[in-house]
Amino acid sequence: MENLIYAAPVAGVLALLFAYMNASWINKQDAGDQTMKDIAAEIAKGAMAFLGREYKVLAMFVVVVAGLLAVANMGSKDHSPIIAGAFVLGAVCSGLAGYFGMRVATKANLRTTAAARKSLPEALQVAFSGGAVMGMSVVGLALLGLGGLFILFTTVVFKGQLNVTLNVITGFSMGASSIALFARVGGGIYTKA
């Protein structure tokens, strides 16, 4: 029963491996003619520039909120300022998932268009594989991050203090959700522009 504690991080690693396999498969698909490649390169360049700028702003937000969380959770029996570290780790994992998703989405969009010139089933296969990379990246990093923190906190940092562990782990979820929220709103505005 004690070994079940490792199931979440192991599942996270498997999800990330699956995402990597899908990304590798997408990269091997036909990218179309030179005009398509040129247009896709400009779209990818713009998307990554947007993401870089957005992450710079979000980094400031993460630092400020992590500081506030640390201060707010000092001196309480069931809380710990370590929640700030969990918050930052959640934000980093969410940011990584967004980065992986954006990189693969721009490649998958081009290859989906190229595949659609041949057949609809081929295009759908590429498109679904591209979406699976983002989905599995989110799931994999979440399981790896939460599972890893739970193991670390229950076995090393807060031995026998499950209340503190659970309170601190909520910081991870809050960090991941914060970045996902801003990325979704900002990404939606960018793509519509």
C-alpha positions as CSV (number, residue, x, y, z in Angstrom):
1,M,0.0,0.0,0.0
2,E,2.9,2.4,0.8
3,N,4.2,2.0,-2.8
4,L,1.0,3.5,-4.2
5,I,2.4,6.9,-3.1
6,Y,4.7,6.7,-6.2
7,A,1.9,5.9,-8.7
8,A,1.2,9.6,-9.4
9,P,4.8,10.7,-10.3
10,V,5.3,7.5,-12.3
11,A,2.0,8.2,-14.2
12,G,3.3,11.8,-14.7
13,V,6.5,10.5,-16.3
14,L,4.6,8.1,-18.5
15,A,2.3,11.0,-19.7
16,L,5.3,13.1,-20.5
17,L,6.9,10.3,-22.5
18,F,3.6,9.9,-24.4
19,A,3.6,13.6,-25.2
20,Y,7.2,13.4,-26.4
21,M,6.4,10.5,-28.6
22,N,3.5,12.4,-30.2
23,A,5.6,15.5,-30.6
24,S,8.3,13.4,-32.4
25,W,5.7,11.8,-34.6
26,I,4.3,15.2,-35.6
27,N,7.7,16.5,-36.5
28,K,8.2,13.7,-38.9
29,Q,5.0,14.5,-40.9
30,D,4.9,16.4,-44.2
31,A,5.2,20.1,-43.6
32,G,3.9,21.1,-47.0
33,D,5.4,23.4,-49.6
34,Q,7.9,26.3,-49.1
35,T,5.1,28.9,-48.9
36,M,3.3,27.0,-46.2
37,K,6.6,26.6,-44.3
38,D,7.4,30.3,-44.6
39,I,4.0,31.4,-43.3
40,A,4.1,28.8,-40.5
41,A,7.6,30.0,-39.4
42,E,6.3,33.6,-39.1
43,I,3.3,32.4,-37.0
44,A,5.6,30.3,-34.8
45,K,8.0,33.2,-34.3
46,G,5.1,35.5,-33.3
47,A,3.6,33.0,-31.0
48,M,6.9,32.4,-29.2
49,A,7.5,36.1,-29.0
50,F,4.1,36.6,-27.4
51,L,4.7,33.7,-25.0
52,G,8.1,35.1,-24.0
53,R,6.6,38.5,-23.3
54,E,3.6,37.1,-21.4
55,Y,5.9,34.9,-19.2
56,K,8.1,37.9,-18.3
57,V,5.0,39.7,-16.9
58,L,3.7,36.5,-15.3
59,A,7.1,36.0,-13.6
60,M,6.7,39.3,-11.8
61,F,3.2,38.3,-10.7
62,V,4.5,34.9,-9.4
63,V,7.2,36.5,-7.4
64,V,4.8,39.0,-5.7
65,V,2.2,36.4,-5.0
66,A,4.8,33.9,-3.7
67,G,6.0,36.6,-1.3
68,L,2.5,37.3,-0.1
69,L,1.8,33.6,0.5
70,A,5.0,33.2,2.4
71,V,4.2,36.1,4.7
72,A,0.6,35.1,5.1
73,N,1.5,31.6,6.1
74,M,4.2,32.3,8.8
75,G,3.6,31.5,12.4
76,S,0.6,29.3,12.1
77,K,0.5,25.7,13.3
78,D,-1.2,24.2,10.3
79,H,0.5,26.4,7.6
80,S,4.0,27.0,6.4
81,P,5.7,29.7,4.3
82,I,7.0,26.8,2.1
83,I,3.6,27.2,0.3
84,A,5.4,29.9,-1.7
85,G,7.8,27.4,-3.1
86,A,4.9,25.1,-4.0
87,F,3.2,28.0,-5.7
88,V,6.3,28.8,-7.8
89,L,6.7,25.2,-8.7
90,G,3.1,25.0,-9.8
91,A,3.5,28.1,-11.9
92,V,6.7,26.8,-13.5
93,C,5.0,23.5,-14.4
94,S,2.0,25.3,-15.9
95,G,4.3,27.6,-17.9
96,L,6.2,24.6,-19.2
97,A,3.1,22.9,-20.3
98,G,2.0,26.1,-22.1
99,Y,5.5,26.3,-23.8
100,F,5.4,22.7,-24.9
101,G,1.9,23.1,-26.2
102,M,2.6,26.3,-28.1
103,R,5.7,24.8,-29.7
104,V,3.9,21.7,-30.8
105,A,0.7,23.4,-31.8
106,T,2.4,25.7,-34.3
107,K,4.1,22.6,-35.9
108,A,1.0,20.5,-35.8
109,N,-1.1,23.3,-37.4
110,L,1.2,23.4,-40.4
111,R,1.3,19.6,-40.7
112,T,-2.5,19.3,-40.3
113,T,-2.9,21.7,-43.2
114,A,-0.5,19.8,-45.3
115,A,-2.2,16.5,-44.4
116,A,-5.7,17.9,-45.2
117,R,-4.6,18.3,-48.8
118,K,-4.4,14.5,-48.9
119,S,-7.2,13.3,-46.7
120,L,-9.4,14.3,-43.8
121,P,-8.4,11.2,-41.6
122,E,-4.7,12.1,-41.9
123,A,-5.4,15.7,-41.0
124,L,-7.4,14.6,-38.0
125,Q,-4.7,12.3,-36.8
126,V,-2.1,15.0,-36.9
127,A,-4.5,17.5,-35.2
128,F,-5.5,15.1,-32.4
129,S,-1.9,14.2,-31.8
130,G,-1.0,17.9,-31.5
131,G,-3.7,18.4,-28.9
132,A,-2.6,15.3,-27.1
133,V,0.8,16.8,-26.5
134,M,-0.6,19.8,-24.6
135,G,-3.1,17.6,-22.7
136,M,-0.5,15.0,-21.7
137,S,2.0,17.8,-20.8
138,V,-0.5,19.4,-18.4
139,V,-1.5,16.0,-16.9
140,G,2.1,14.7,-16.7
141,L,3.6,17.8,-15.1
142,A,0.6,18.1,-12.6
143,L,1.0,14.5,-11.5
144,L,4.8,14.7,-11.3
145,G,4.7,18.0,-9.4
146,L,1.9,17.2,-7.0
147,G,3.0,13.6,-6.4
148,G,6.6,14.6,-6.0
149,L,5.7,17.4,-3.5
150,F,3.4,15.0,-1.6
151,I,6.2,12.5,-1.2
152,L,8.7,15.1,-0.2
153,F,6.5,16.7,2.3
154,T,5.1,13.6,3.9
155,T,8.4,11.7,4.1
156,V,11.0,14.5,4.7
157,V,9.7,18.0,5.4
158,F,6.5,17.6,7.4
159,K,6.7,14.0,8.7
160,G,3.4,13.0,10.2
161,Q,1.8,16.4,9.7
162,L,-0.7,15.7,7.0
163,N,-2.7,18.9,7.6
164,V,0.4,21.0,6.9
165,T,1.3,19.0,3.8
166,L,-2.2,19.4,2.4
167,N,-2.3,23.1,3.1
168,V,1.2,23.6,1.5
169,I,0.4,21.5,-1.6
170,T,-2.6,23.8,-2.4
171,G,0.1,26.4,-3.3
172,F,1.1,24.2,-6.3
173,S,-2.5,24.1,-7.5
174,M,-2.9,27.8,-7.1
175,G,0.3,28.5,-9.0
176,A,-0.6,26.2,-11.9
177,S,-4.1,27.6,-12.1
178,S,-2.9,31.2,-12.0
179,I,-0.6,30.8,-14.9
180,A,-3.2,28.7,-16.9
181,L,-5.8,31.4,-16.3
182,F,-3.5,34.2,-17.5
183,A,-2.2,32.2,-20.4
184,R,-5.7,31.3,-21.6
185,V,-7.0,34.9,-21.4
186,G,-3.8,36.4,-22.9
187,G,-3.5,33.6,-25.5
188,G,-7.2,34.1,-26.5
189,I,-6.7,37.8,-27.0
190,Y,-3.5,37.2,-29.0
191,T,-5.0,34.6,-31.3
192,K,-8.0,36.8,-32.0
193,A,-5.8,39.8,-32.8
